[in-house]
């Protein structure tokens, strides 16, 4: 007996085809939507990042203290022998500090932001430039000048030959140096830091909040007198 051919229901086939088409459209639309969102987020991030890196402020802006010297990058590179690692005296999360000698023979500390520094590091650079560059005290490390060329960011400070309180107290070579860490000298350091904070809080108008006092940010001069440094997280009261 011959077999009967199986006939398909035209209505069922039409519904199935419609569902497949609808599913394909939904998947395509979702993919396009997600790609668009990713693209928009990337463009926003890229725009904000490059704007903060290349144009944090106009180098002729009134926000930069007039008494600061503007250095050329070439001059600072020469002062550190091409930013030679042998001249490095400190390393932070996004910057390296070098010992340098300017053309007039003056020894200085030169802090260069890393090429891939984050927007946060850029903000700290601006903060230090505008706040530290505007104040002078015998108990605060002096900011002498700066360099802004394209994406290069450099700050120039007075040189503190005896490094930081952190190194004096905790480095292995100084643990037994009683003449450096005697209680009289420690008390002098405490007084110097207290005077620095008193100056920032009571003599600056508006008052300045340092926001990051710690042994590594207390530097020592030739006579082991202490000065506070690193104003990247500082702010003026009322901000």
N, C-alpha and C positions, 0 to 999 in steps of 0.2 A: 504494500500500500504506500503510495508516494507521500512523502512528508509535506506538511503544510508550512509554507514560508512564514517566518515570524514578522509580523508587521509592527512598526513603531507608531506610537501615538504622536501625531504632529503637535498636539498641544503640550505634551510632556517635553518634547525636544525643544520647543520654543522657550518654555520656562527655564530649562536647563541652560540653554544658550544665553538667555538674558542674565541669569545668575552669574555665569562665567564672565560675561562682559562687565557686569556691575562690580564683581570682585577685582577684575583687572583694573578698572577705572579707580576703585578705592585704593588699591595698592599703589598705583602710579601717583595719585594725588597726594597720598601720605608721604611717599618718597620725595616728591617735589617740595612739599611743605617742610619736611625735615632738612633737606638740603638748603632751602632758602633760609631757614632759621640759623643753621650753622654758618652760612655765608655772612648773614647780617651780623651775628655775634663776632665772627672773625674780623670783619671790617671795622666794627666799633673798637675792638681791642687793638687792632693794628693802628688805627687812627689815633687813639688816645696814647698808646705807647710811644709812637714816633713823635707825636706833638710834644709830649713831656720830655723826650730825650733831646730833640733838636731845638725846640723853642720854649724852654722853661720860662724865660723872660728875656726881654730885650737887653742886650749887653750895655745899652746906654740908658737903661731904666733908672729912674730916681730911687728905686728900692735898693740899689747897690750903693753902699756908703762911699762918698766922694773921696775920703781919705785913704781908701785902699788902692794899692798899686795894681794896675792891670798888666799882667805878664803875657808874653808870647809863649806859646807852647814850645817852640824851638829853643827858647832861652832856658826854660825849665828842664827840657830834655838834656840840654848840654850841661846844666848844673848837676845833674844826677848821673852823668856819663851814660846817657841813653836809657835812663831808668834801670840801671844795672842792679840785678838782684843782690849783689854784694853791698849795695848802698841801702838796702831795705832795713828799716828799723821798727816796722810794725805792719801787721796785716789784719784787716777787719773783714766783715762779711762781703763787702762790695768795694773795698778800696785798699790801697797799699800806701804806706808812708815811707818816704825815702829821705835820707840825709843828703842835702845838696849845698853847693857853694855857688853863690851868685857871682856875676862878673866883677862886682866891687869887693869880692873876698868874704862877704858875709855868709856865715853858715846858717841854714834854715832847714825847717822840716817841710817836705812837699808831699801832700796827700793827693793821689791821683785815683779817681773813680775808675773801676774796671769798665772795659768797653761794653760789656753786657750787663751793666748795672740796672737794677730794677727801677720802676717809677718811684718806689718808696725811697731808694737811695738818692734819686734826683731831688725829691722833696727835702730830704735831710741836707743835701748840698745847698739848696736855696735857703733853708732855715739857718744853717750855720753862716752862710755868707751875709745874710741880712741882719741877723741878731748879733753874732759874735763880732762881725765887722763894724758894729755901731757902738761897741762898748770898750772901755779901757780901764784896767785895774791892775795893780801889781800882783794880785792874787788870781788872775785869769790869763791863760795863754793868749798872746796877742795874735790876731789874724792880720798878716801883713799885706796880702794880695791874693789875686785869683787869676784864673785863665779860663775863658770860655771860647772855644773855637770848634764850630760844627758840633760833633758829639763828644768832644773832649772837655772834661771837667777837672780842674786842679785847684787846690787851695794851698797857700803858702803861709806858714806859721813861724813864730820865733822858735829857735831850736832849744830843746830842753835836754841837756847832755846826760843827766842821770836817770833818764827814762821814766818809768811809771812807779807808783807806790806798789802796785801789784808785783812788779819784778823785784823791787827792793825787799819786800817782805817774804815772797814765796819762791824766788828762784834759788836753785840749789847752791849757787856760788855765794849767796849773801846770807844764808841761814846763820852762819857763825860770825858774821861781821858785826860785832857788838858796837863798834864806833858809829855804824850807820843806822842801827836799829835800837839804840839805847832809848830809854823812856823819855829822856829830855828831848831828843830829836823827834820822837813820835808825837809828843805833846805839841811841839812846834808845828808839825804837819796838821794836826787837828785844829790848831788855832788858825793856820793859813786857810784851810778849807772853810772854817766857820766864817772868817772874814770875807771870803769870796761869796758865800751864800748871803751874808748880811748885805753886801754890796748889791747883789742881784735883786734881793727882795725889798730892800729899803731905800737904796740910793738910785736905782734905775727907775725911769718914769716913761712908760709903765713898767711895773716890776717884771722881772724875767724868772720863769720857772725852768731850772735846768732839766730836771726829769730823768737824769741818768747818772747820778753820783755813785761811783764805785771806784775801787783802788786802781783799776786800769785807766780811768779817766782823770786821775790825779797825777800830774807830772812834776818832776823835780829839776830845779835849775842847778847851776854850778855849786851853790851853797846848800843844796838840799832843801831849799824853800819850795813849798808846794804851790802849784797853780792848777786850777781845774780846766779841763779841755773837753772837746767833743760836744758841741751844742746842736747836734743833728736832731735830737728829740726835744729840744727846748721850745718854749712858747712864751709869749708875753701874757701876763695875767689879764683875763677878760676875753681871751679868744675862745 
